[in-house]
Amino acid sequence: MKRVMLIFLGMIFLQANILAQLNHGQLKKQR
């Protein structure tokens, strides 16, 4: 069970990191 939770949290963290990078790139394009 713990392993599944760690994988689940890791996937969420990676998705959040990718979204943050995409948002940062969009902000640069707007300027």
C-alpha positions as CSV (number, residue, x, y, z in Angstrom):
1,M,0.0,0.0,0.0
2,K,2.8,2.5,0.9
3,R,4.5,1.9,-2.4
4,V,1.3,2.6,-4.3
5,M,0.8,5.9,-2.4
6,L,4.4,6.9,-3.1
7,I,4.0,6.3,-6.8
8,F,0.7,8.1,-6.8
9,L,2.2,11.2,-5.0
10,G,5.2,11.0,-7.4
11,M,3.0,11.1,-10.5
12,I,1.0,14.1,-9.1
13,F,4.3,15.9,-8.3
14,L,5.6,15.3,-11.8
15,Q,2.4,16.5,-13.4
16,A,2.4,19.7,-11.2
17,N,6.1,20.3,-12.1
18,I,5.3,19.9,-15.9
19,L,2.3,22.2,-15.6
20,A,4.4,24.8,-13.8
21,Q,7.1,24.7,-16.5
22,L,4.4,25.1,-19.2
23,N,2.8,28.1,-17.4
24,H,6.3,29.6,-17.1
25,G,6.9,29.2,-20.8
26,Q,3.5,30.8,-21.7
27,L,4.3,33.8,-19.5
28,K,7.6,34.3,-21.3
29,K,5.9,34.1,-24.7
30,Q,3.3,36.8,-23.7
31,R,6.1,39.3,-22.8
